Amino acid sequence: MMRVRGFGGGTPLFFKEGTPMFTDSPHEECGVFGIYAPGEDVARLTFFGLYALQHRGQESAGIAVSDGRTINTHKEMGLVAQIFDERALSHLKGHISIGHTRYSTTGSSAVINAQPFSMHTLLGPLALGHNGNLTNAVALRRQLLEKGVGLMTSSDSEVATMLLAGLDGETWSERIAGFTSCVEGAYCLTVLTQDALFAVRDPWGLRPLCLGKLGENGWVVASESCALDTIGAEFIREVAPGEVLQIDRAGPRTIALHPAPKLALCLFEYIYFARPDSELQGQLIHQVRMELGRELAREAPAVADLVIGVPDSATPAAIGFAQESGIPYGEGLIKNRYIGRTFIQPDQRLRQQGVALKLNPLRDMLAGKRVVLIDDSIVRGNTSGPIIKLLRKAGATEVHMRVSSPPIRHPCFMGVDMASQPDLIAFNKTSDEICAQIGADSLAYLSMDGLLRATGRDPNGFCGACFSGEYPFPVIDSGKEVFELTSV
C-alpha cells in the first residue's frame, strides 16, 4: 500500500516559493528516523519520533514499514500530525520502520518528492529516507537515464534510491556498503529492506545521526537525540562519519567505515537547526547556544536596559548574553507558534503586516527601554527591519542588534536552503550598511573565533562554508529545482 495525497495541488499554502513565510533564518534540512523493534508498534513509535523531528522539515512526511515480506508506505504533504491518524497507522504493520520529515533542498515542494521513496527490486522491497544534498546528483541522474532507468521525481533522493537499487552486489549489505564510493555531498540515510534497517552517514559527517536502544531487542536511529528521548530510547552513540550500520535480528553492526580525512559537521546544527534539548558531540545544544550569547556579549557589549531574543531559536543566546553582560533578560516578543501551520493564506492587508502575524511585542516590557535584540542569524535581512520597527512602535527607545553567528556571505550546497549569494544581505554589504538598512542603532555579529570557542571544538572538524566560502569539497551551484529546469 502506498498512499500519497497533497493539499492545494501538492504544495502547502503556508510555503511561498518553497520558503516558509515571515522567516529569515536558514531553512530546515530534513529529519530521518528508523527503528528495528520486534513486538513493538513501530509505526506509532516512528510517528512520535518524526513528531520530535518536525522542526527539521514541515513540507511533507512519510513512514514505511516492513513486516518481513512487504513494505507499506504512507506519505503526504503537510505536518506529521496532519498526515497520520489512527486509521493511517493501523495499515502500517511490521517490526521495522523508517520515517522522514522533509524540507526541500533539491526538488520542488510537491507530493511526488515526499519521502520515504520505495520500490520493488530483484532483492526484494526497498525504501529510503534522505537528509542532505548529493552534490554530484546531476551526473548520477544522467548516468541512470543513459542506462534506461525511468525517473518520476525531481529529487536527488530518488536518484540515491535508484542508484542503490542498481549497484553491484548479491545482498543489500554489499550494495549499501558500496554506496558511499559512488556519491558525493551531504547525506544521512535510513534504508529499509524486508528484514533489516540500515543507517548511512556521509564521510564528512555534515549531518547528524545517532543510535539508540529501545528495551531489550529494539534499536533506533535518528537525526537527533531528542527523537530518542521522545520514545524512551537510550542514547548509545553517534553514527560515525562514513559509517554504514546494519540493524537486524543480530543487533547493530558496522559493515563499512570510510571517514573523510577532514570532518565537516555543519556549524548551523549548533546555531539553529538542532532542537535545544538534543545532544551533539557530547554537548547539550541549549548550553552551546547560551555560550554563543556569552561570547557575543564579550565581543560586542552594549549599553542597554533589557536583552530579548527573537523567539524561539535565539532565546538561549539571549539568556547567555544577559548573564555575561549583567543586563536583565526578558521576553519582549511573543511568538504565534501556529501561524506557519495554517493552510489559509493571509490576504494582502495581513500579508503587509508580515512579522506582526508571527510576533507580537510586550509593550509594557519595552516602553522606554534601550533594548539588545539577539537573533541567531541574518540571511536576507527581510525580517530584521520589520522586527526592529515593531519594537520601536512598542516604545523601545534604542534597538541594538546582536547576532550569535558570523555574517552569512555564501550559499550552502550541502542540504540547507540559504538563498542564492546575491540575495544574502551580507554578501555585498558591510555591517554598518546592514545596520542602516534594518534601522538598528548598532549591529554586531559573533566572530568565527567566538563561534568556535563557544562550541569548544577543533576548528578543523566543522563546516562553516556559509561564512567563509571554504567548502569541504568542490561544489556546483545547480539550484534546488535543477531537475525541473533541465532534461536531466
C-alpha positions as CSV (number, residue, x, y, z in Angstrom):
1,M,0.0,0.0,0.0
2,M,1.2,3.5,-0.9
3,R,-1.0,6.5,-0.1
4,V,0.0,9.9,-1.3
5,R,-2.2,12.9,-1.1
6,G,-1.4,16.7,-1.4
7,F,-3.1,19.9,-0.3
8,G,-3.6,22.7,-2.9
9,G,-2.2,20.7,-5.8
10,G,0.7,19.3,-3.7
11,T,2.2,22.5,-2.3
12,P,1.4,23.6,1.2
13,L,-0.1,27.1,1.2
14,F,2.0,28.2,4.1
15,F,5.0,28.0,1.8
16,K,5.7,30.7,-0.7
17,E,8.1,29.7,-3.5
18,G,9.4,26.9,-1.3
19,T,10.1,29.2,1.7
20,P,8.1,29.5,4.9
21,M,6.6,32.9,5.0
22,F,7.7,35.5,7.6
23,T,11.1,34.0,8.3
24,D,14.7,35.0,7.6
25,S,16.5,32.0,9.1
26,P,18.3,29.3,7.2
27,H,15.6,26.8,6.3
28,E,15.4,23.4,7.7
29,E,17.0,20.3,6.2
30,C,15.2,17.0,6.7
31,G,14.7,14.6,9.6
32,V,15.3,10.9,9.3
33,F,14.2,8.1,11.7
34,G,14.5,4.4,11.8
35,I,13.5,1.6,14.2
36,Y,14.0,-2.2,14.4
37,A,11.9,-3.5,17.3
38,P,10.1,-6.9,17.1
39,G,7.0,-6.9,19.1
40,E,6.6,-3.1,19.2
41,D,4.2,-0.9,17.3
42,V,7.0,0.5,15.1
43,A,4.7,2.8,13.0
44,R,3.4,4.5,16.1
45,L,6.9,4.9,17.6
46,T,8.1,6.3,14.2
47,F,5.2,8.8,14.3
48,F,6.4,10.1,17.7
49,G,10.0,10.1,16.5
50,L,9.0,12.2,13.5
51,Y,6.9,14.5,15.7
52,A,10.1,15.2,17.7
53,L,11.9,16.0,14.4
54,Q,9.2,18.2,12.9
55,H,11.4,21.3,13.3
56,R,13.7,19.8,10.6
57,G,11.1,19.9,7.9
58,Q,7.4,20.8,7.6
59,E,6.6,20.3,3.9
60,S,5.9,16.6,3.9
61,A,6.3,13.4,5.9
62,G,6.1,9.7,5.5
63,I,6.5,6.3,7.1
64,A,7.5,3.0,5.6
65,V,7.1,-0.3,7.5
66,S,8.3,-3.8,6.8
67,D,6.6,-6.9,8.1
68,G,9.4,-9.2,6.9
69,R,7.9,-9.7,3.5
70,T,6.5,-6.5,2.1
71,I,7.0,-2.7,2.7
72,N,3.9,-0.5,3.1
73,T,4.3,3.3,2.8
74,H,2.1,6.2,3.8
75,K,3.2,9.8,2.9
76,E,1.6,13.1,2.3
77,M,2.1,16.9,2.2
78,G,1.8,18.7,5.5
79,L,2.8,18.2,9.1
80,V,3.2,14.9,10.9
81,A,0.1,15.4,13.0
82,Q,-1.9,16.3,9.9
83,I,-0.8,13.3,7.9
84,F,-1.1,10.4,10.4
85,D,-4.1,9.3,12.4
86,E,-5.2,6.0,13.9
87,R,-6.6,4.8,10.6
88,A,-3.3,5.5,8.7
89,L,-1.2,3.9,11.4
90,S,-3.4,0.8,11.5
91,H,-2.4,-0.1,8.0
92,L,1.4,0.1,8.8
93,K,2.1,-3.3,10.4
94,G,5.5,-4.7,10.9
95,H,8.6,-4.8,13.1
96,I,11.0,-2.4,11.1
97,S,10.2,1.1,10.1
98,I,11.7,4.3,8.7
99,G,10.3,7.8,8.7
100,H,11.1,11.2,7.1
101,T,10.1,14.8,7.5
102,R,11.0,17.0,4.5
103,Y,12.2,20.5,3.7
104,S,13.0,20.6,0.0
105,T,16.6,21.4,-0.9
106,T,16.7,19.6,-4.2
107,G,13.4,19.1,-5.9
108,S,10.3,21.2,-5.5
109,S,7.8,21.1,-2.6
110,A,5.4,18.6,-4.1
111,V,3.9,15.3,-3.1
112,I,5.8,13.4,-5.7
113,N,9.0,14.3,-3.9
114,A,7.8,13.3,-0.5
115,Q,9.7,10.5,1.3
116,P,10.5,7.7,2.0
117,F,10.9,6.5,-1.6
118,S,10.0,2.9,-2.0
119,M,10.2,0.3,-4.9
120,H,10.3,-3.4,-5.7
121,T,13.7,-4.9,-6.8
122,L,15.1,-8.4,-7.6
123,L,16.4,-8.4,-4.0
124,G,13.0,-7.5,-2.6
125,P,11.4,-4.3,-1.5
126,L,13.4,-1.2,-0.7
127,A,12.6,2.1,1.0
128,L,14.9,5.1,1.6
129,G,14.8,8.4,3.6
130,H,17.5,11.0,2.9
131,N,18.7,14.1,4.7
132,G,21.1,16.3,2.8
133,N,22.2,17.1,-0.8
134,L,24.1,15.0,-3.3
135,T,26.4,17.4,-5.0
136,N,27.0,15.0,-7.9
137,A,23.3,14.3,-8.3
138,V,23.1,15.8,-11.9
139,A,25.9,13.5,-13.1
140,L,24.4,10.5,-11.3
141,R,20.9,11.3,-12.7
142,R,22.3,11.4,-16.3
143,Q,24.0,8.1,-15.8
144,L,20.8,6.5,-14.7
145,L,18.8,7.9,-17.6
146,E,21.5,6.7,-20.1
147,K,21.1,3.2,-18.7
148,G,17.4,3.4,-19.4
149,V,16.2,3.9,-15.8
150,G,13.0,5.9,-15.6
151,L,12.8,8.7,-13.0
152,M,9.5,10.0,-11.7
153,T,10.5,12.9,-9.4
154,S,12.8,15.9,-9.3
155,S,14.6,14.9,-6.1
156,D,18.2,13.8,-5.6
157,S,16.8,11.3,-3.0
158,E,15.1,9.3,-5.8
159,V,18.5,9.3,-7.6
160,A,20.0,7.8,-4.5
161,T,17.3,5.2,-4.3
162,M,17.6,4.2,-7.9
163,L,21.4,4.1,-7.7
164,L,21.3,1.9,-4.6
165,A,18.9,-0.5,-6.3
166,G,21.2,-0.8,-9.3
167,L,24.6,-1.2,-7.6
168,D,26.5,-4.5,-7.9
169,G,26.2,-6.9,-5.0
170,E,24.3,-10.0,-4.2
171,T,22.9,-8.7,-1.0
172,W,21.7,-5.4,0.3
173,S,24.6,-5.3,2.7
174,E,27.0,-5.4,-0.1
175,R,25.2,-2.7,-2.2
176,I,24.7,-0.3,0.7
177,A,28.2,-0.7,1.9
178,G,29.4,0.4,-1.5
179,F,27.1,3.3,-1.8
180,T,29.5,5.9,-0.3
181,S,32.0,5.3,-3.0
182,C,29.5,6.4,-5.7
183,V,28.1,9.6,-4.2
184,E,29.4,13.0,-3.1
185,G,27.9,15.6,-0.8
186,A,25.9,15.6,2.5
187,Y,23.7,12.6,3.3
188,C,22.3,10.7,6.2
189,L,20.2,7.8,5.0
190,T,17.8,5.4,6.6
191,V,17.3,2.4,4.4
192,L,14.6,-0.2,4.9
193,T,14.7,-3.7,3.4
194,Q,12.3,-6.6,4.1
195,D,14.4,-7.8,7.0
196,A,16.9,-5.1,8.0
197,L,17.4,-1.4,8.8
198,F,20.4,0.4,7.5
199,A,21.8,3.8,8.6
200,V,24.4,5.6,6.4
201,R,26.2,8.8,7.3
202,D,28.4,10.8,4.8
203,P,32.2,10.6,5.2
204,W,32.4,14.3,6.3
205,G,29.7,13.9,9.0
206,L,28.0,17.0,7.7
207,R,24.6,15.9,9.0
208,P,24.0,14.4,12.4
209,L,22.8,10.9,13.0
210,C,22.6,8.9,16.3
211,L,21.9,5.4,17.5
212,G,19.7,4.4,20.5
213,K,18.5,1.3,22.2
214,L,14.8,0.6,23.0
215,G,14.1,-2.1,25.6
216,E,15.8,-5.5,25.2
217,N,15.8,-6.0,21.5
218,G,14.9,-2.7,19.9
219,W,17.3,-0.3,18.1
220,V,16.6,3.2,16.8
221,V,18.5,5.7,14.6
222,A,17.5,9.3,14.3
223,S,18.8,12.7,13.1
224,E,18.8,14.0,16.7
225,S,18.8,12.5,20.2
226,C,15.6,14.4,21.1
227,A,13.7,11.8,19.0
228,L,15.2,9.0,21.1
229,D,14.1,10.8,24.3
230,T,10.5,11.1,23.0
231,I,10.0,7.4,22.6
232,G,12.0,6.4,25.7
233,A,15.1,5.0,23.9
234,E,18.5,5.2,25.4
235,F,21.2,7.2,23.5
236,I,24.1,4.9,22.7
237,R,26.4,6.8,20.3
238,E,26.5,8.9,17.2
239,V,26.8,7.1,13.9
240,A,30.3,7.8,12.8
241,P,31.1,9.8,9.7
242,G,31.4,7.4,6.7
243,E,29.8,4.6,8.7
244,V,27.2,2.2,7.3
245,L,25.3,0.5,10.1
246,Q,23.2,-2.6,9.6
247,I,20.5,-3.5,12.2
248,D,18.6,-6.8,12.2
249,R,17.9,-9.8,14.5
250,A,21.7,-9.9,15.3
251,G,21.6,-6.3,16.5
252,P,23.6,-3.3,15.1
253,R,26.9,-3.8,13.4
254,T,29.2,-1.7,11.2
255,I,29.5,-3.1,7.7
256,A,31.6,-0.2,6.3
257,L,33.5,2.8,7.7
258,H,35.2,5.3,5.4
259,P,35.5,8.7,7.1
260,A,37.0,11.6,5.1
261,P,40.4,12.9,6.0
262,K,38.8,16.1,7.3
263,L,35.4,16.1,9.1
264,A,32.9,18.9,8.5
265,L,29.9,18.8,10.8
266,C,27.6,21.7,9.9
267,L,28.0,24.6,12.4
268,F,24.4,25.6,11.9
269,E,23.3,22.5,13.8
270,Y,24.6,24.3,16.9
271,I,23.4,27.7,15.9
272,Y,19.9,27.0,14.7
273,F,18.9,23.6,13.3
274,A,19.1,21.1,16.2
275,R,16.5,21.2,18.9
276,P,17.9,22.8,22.1
277,D,17.3,19.6,24.1
278,S,19.3,17.5,21.7
279,E,22.9,16.4,22.3
280,L,25.6,16.7,19.6
281,Q,29.1,15.5,20.1
282,G,28.5,15.2,23.8
283,Q,27.2,18.8,24.2
284,L,23.7,19.9,25.0
285,I,22.6,22.3,22.2
286,H,20.9,24.7,24.7
287,Q,24.2,25.1,26.6
288,V,26.2,25.7,23.5
289,R,23.7,28.4,22.4
290,M,23.9,30.1,25.8
291,E,27.7,30.2,25.4
292,L,27.3,31.7,21.9
293,G,25.4,34.6,23.7
294,R,28.2,34.9,26.3
295,E,30.9,35.1,23.7
296,L,28.8,37.7,21.8
297,A,28.5,39.8,25.0
298,R,32.2,39.7,25.4
299,E,32.9,40.7,21.8
300,A,30.2,43.2,21.3
301,P,28.9,44.7,24.5
302,A,26.0,47.3,24.5
303,V,24.7,49.9,26.9
304,A,21.1,48.9,27.4
305,D,18.3,48.2,29.8
306,L,16.9,44.9,28.5
307,V,18.1,41.8,26.5
308,I,15.5,40.0,24.4
309,G,15.7,37.2,21.8
310,V,13.9,36.6,18.6
311,P,11.9,33.5,19.7
312,D,12.4,30.7,19.9
313,S,15.8,29.8,18.4
314,A,17.6,32.9,19.7
315,T,16.3,32.6,23.3
316,P,19.3,30.6,24.7
317,A,21.8,33.0,23.2
318,A,19.8,36.0,24.6
319,I,20.0,34.4,28.1
320,G,23.7,33.9,27.8
321,F,24.2,37.5,26.6
322,A,22.2,38.8,29.6
323,Q,24.2,36.6,32.0
324,E,27.5,37.8,30.7
325,S,26.6,41.4,30.3
326,G,24.6,41.9,33.5
327,I,21.8,43.4,31.6
328,P,18.4,41.9,32.6
329,Y,16.9,39.3,30.3
330,G,13.2,39.5,29.5
331,E,10.6,38.4,26.9
332,G,9.8,41.2,24.6
333,L,8.3,39.3,21.7
334,I,5.7,36.6,21.9
335,K,5.6,34.1,19.0
336,N,2.5,32.7,17.5
337,R,3.8,29.2,17.0
338,Y,0.8,28.2,14.8
339,I,1.0,30.8,12.1
340,G,3.2,28.6,10.0
341,R,0.8,25.7,10.4
342,T,-2.2,27.0,8.6
343,F,-3.2,26.3,5.0
344,I,-5.1,29.5,4.8
345,Q,-3.1,32.3,3.2
346,P,-3.4,35.8,4.6
347,D,-4.9,38.4,2.4
348,Q,-2.8,41.3,1.1
349,R,-3.6,43.6,4.1
350,L,-2.5,40.8,6.5
351,R,0.5,40.0,4.4
352,Q,1.7,43.6,4.7
353,Q,1.6,43.1,8.5
354,G,4.3,40.5,7.9
355,V,6.1,39.9,11.1
356,A,3.2,41.0,13.2
357,L,1.3,37.8,12.2
358,K,4.1,35.8,13.8
359,L,5.4,38.1,16.6
360,N,3.7,40.4,19.0
361,P,5.6,42.8,21.3
362,L,5.1,43.1,25.0
363,R,4.7,46.9,25.2
364,D,4.9,47.2,29.0
365,M,8.3,45.4,28.9
366,L,9.7,47.5,26.0
367,A,8.3,51.0,26.6
368,G,11.1,53.5,27.4
369,K,13.8,50.8,27.3
370,R,17.1,50.5,25.4
371,V,16.9,47.0,24.0
372,V,19.5,44.5,22.9
373,L,17.8,42.3,20.3
374,I,19.5,38.9,19.8
375,D,19.0,36.8,16.7
376,D,20.8,33.6,15.6
377,S,21.4,34.8,12.0
378,I,20.5,37.3,9.3
379,V,20.1,35.7,5.9
380,R,18.2,38.1,3.5
381,G,17.5,40.7,6.1
382,N,13.8,40.8,5.3
383,T,12.5,40.3,8.8
384,S,15.1,42.1,11.0
385,G,13.9,45.6,9.8
386,P,10.2,44.9,10.5
387,I,11.0,43.4,13.9
388,I,13.0,46.5,14.9
389,K,10.1,48.7,13.7
390,L,7.8,46.6,15.8
391,L,10.0,47.2,18.9
392,R,10.2,50.9,18.3
393,K,6.4,51.1,17.8
394,A,6.0,49.4,21.1
395,G,8.1,52.1,22.8
396,A,11.7,50.9,22.7
397,T,14.0,54.0,22.6
398,E,17.0,52.2,21.2
399,V,17.5,48.8,19.5
400,H,20.9,47.3,19.4
401,M,21.0,44.2,17.1
402,R,23.4,41.3,18.1
403,V,23.7,38.1,16.0
404,S,25.0,34.9,17.5
405,S,26.7,33.8,14.3
406,P,29.1,35.4,11.8
407,P,27.7,37.1,8.6
408,I,26.4,34.6,6.1
409,R,28.1,35.5,2.8
410,H,27.9,32.3,0.8
411,P,25.1,29.8,-0.1
412,C,25.1,26.2,1.2
413,F,25.1,23.3,-1.3
414,M,25.0,20.6,1.4
415,G,21.3,20.4,2.2
416,V,20.5,23.8,3.7
417,D,18.3,26.3,1.8
418,M,20.0,29.6,2.5
419,A,19.2,31.6,-0.7
420,S,21.5,32.4,-3.6
421,Q,24.5,34.6,-3.0
422,P,23.1,37.9,-4.4
423,D,20.1,37.5,-2.0
424,L,22.4,37.2,1.1
425,I,22.4,40.7,2.7
426,A,26.0,40.3,4.0
427,F,27.3,39.2,0.6
428,N,27.9,42.8,-0.6
429,K,27.2,44.9,2.4
430,T,29.2,45.9,5.4
431,S,27.9,45.6,9.0
432,D,27.3,49.4,9.0
433,E,25.4,49.3,5.8
434,I,23.2,46.4,7.1
435,C,22.7,48.3,10.3
436,A,21.4,51.3,8.4
437,Q,19.2,49.1,6.2
438,I,17.5,47.3,9.0
439,G,17.2,50.5,11.1
440,A,19.1,49.4,14.2
441,D,21.1,51.7,16.5
442,S,24.0,49.3,16.3
443,L,24.7,45.9,14.9
444,A,27.4,43.3,15.6
445,Y,27.9,39.7,14.7
446,L,29.7,36.9,16.6
447,S,33.2,36.3,15.1
448,M,34.2,32.9,13.7
449,D,36.7,32.6,16.6
450,G,34.0,33.3,19.1
451,L,31.8,30.7,17.4
452,L,34.5,28.1,17.6
453,R,35.2,29.0,21.2
454,A,31.6,28.6,22.2
455,T,31.4,25.1,20.6
456,G,34.7,24.2,22.2
457,R,35.7,22.0,19.3
458,D,38.6,21.7,16.8
459,P,38.1,24.3,14.0
460,N,39.1,21.6,11.5
461,G,36.1,19.4,12.4
462,F,33.3,21.7,11.2
463,C,31.8,23.1,8.0
464,G,31.5,26.9,8.1
465,A,31.3,27.4,4.3
466,C,28.3,29.7,4.5
467,F,30.6,32.1,6.5
468,S,34.0,31.6,4.8
469,G,33.2,30.2,1.3
470,E,35.6,27.3,2.1
471,Y,33.6,24.2,1.2
472,P,34.7,20.8,2.3
473,F,34.7,19.5,-1.3
474,P,34.1,21.0,-4.8
475,V,30.5,22.1,-5.3
476,I,28.4,23.3,-8.3
477,D,25.5,25.7,-7.8
478,S,22.8,23.8,-9.7
479,G,19.8,25.1,-7.8
480,K,17.2,23.2,-5.8
481,E,14.9,22.8,-8.8
482,V,17.6,21.8,-11.3
483,F,15.7,18.7,-12.4
484,E,12.6,20.6,-13.2
485,L,14.5,23.1,-15.3
486,T,16.7,20.7,-17.4
487,S,16.3,17.5,-19.3
488,V,18.5,15.6,-16.8
